[in-house]
Amino acid sequence: MRFSNICRNTAIAAVVTGFGLLLSGTAQAQADSYNTGGTPETTTQQQPDTTGTTGTTGTTGTTANLSIVDVASSSDSFNTLVQAAQAAGLSETLSGEGPYTVFAPTDEAFAQLPDGALEYLLQPENQDLLAQVLSYHVVEGSVTSDQLSTGGVSTLGGGVAVAVLDSGIVVNNASVVTPDIQANNGVIHAVNRVLLPETLQQQLASRLGVDSIY
């Protein structure tokens, strides 16, 4: 699947070039400063299978030979994410050399958004807002689950809090349900909730006329 050039939106391009990977600092201080609130739902992580079929993603074959976009496109669980990336004009970037790490919301994660939220984000006039939402899920550089540690990570859309627990990995208030889905330009970690910084939550809630997103 091919998508429109991200250069169409200079603000997005500035974000892409402006942020890098941050995996250092005091764990608790960073986690507190990045935390968006809410109690994460911890789930047992599925182990990745890059040589066969992965239950969570529905990806078959050797995913390490495919780009991040191709891996998501061939999955049964990332249909909404693929559609959103196309609408936001981010697919070409995520098909490029990278490498990138994507905290990829599953279809079920998008379904947790309030009624009308996804439809609103997919409207062409809201491309900038959608791009901001998706950029918050992308880290520059390839970071596998064993390289993550409790603390803060800088995404293309701002900082997120990472907690490495006995029960699994939590990013802000989302749990990583399938880590380390390999691609030839990075790695995907499937998450069970759409990541939204507080400012975007407030902005989206205001536009939808609801009290809160989560």
C-alpha positions, 0 to 999 in steps of 0.5 A: 500500500502506498500513501501520500508524501509526508512532506505535504505537511511541513509541521509533521516533517519538523516533528519527525526531524526534531525528536530523537530517542531518549532512554535515560534519566531518573525512572520515577521522575520521568515517569511522573512527568510524562504520565497522562493519568489513568490506571494501565490494564496489565496483560500477559504479553504474547511472545513474538513469532517472526517465522510463523503466524502471530496470534495477536497480529495475524502476521504470517511469514518472515516479518523481518523482510517487510517494512513496518507498513507492510507488516501492519498491512499484512496483519489482521489486527492493525487495519485501523492503524494502517488506515489512519497512517494513510490518512495522516500521510505518515506511511511513506515515512514508516516505509522508509529506511528508519529505523523506527519503533512503533507502539502500534494500537490494535484495532481493539485499542482504537475501538476504545475511543469515544463514539465518533472519535475515529471518524473525526480523526480520519476526516481530511480536514483533521489530518494535522491532528491525526498526524500528531496522534500517530507521531506520539506512537513512533520512536526514532531508532529500533528499540526492542523490549529488552532494551526498554527500561522504566523511565521516559522515552521521546517519541516524534510527538513528545515524551511517554512514560515506560514501566517495565513490570513483572507482568509486562511493559506499560507505556503511559496507560497502555500495555504492550500485548505483543512485543518485538514484531520485527520489520526491516526498518524497525520494530513494532510493539502492539499496544492495547490502547491509543496513546494520547498526551494530555493536550491532545486528549483535551483537544479531541474531547473538546472537539467531540463535545465529551468530558474526556477521552479516557 
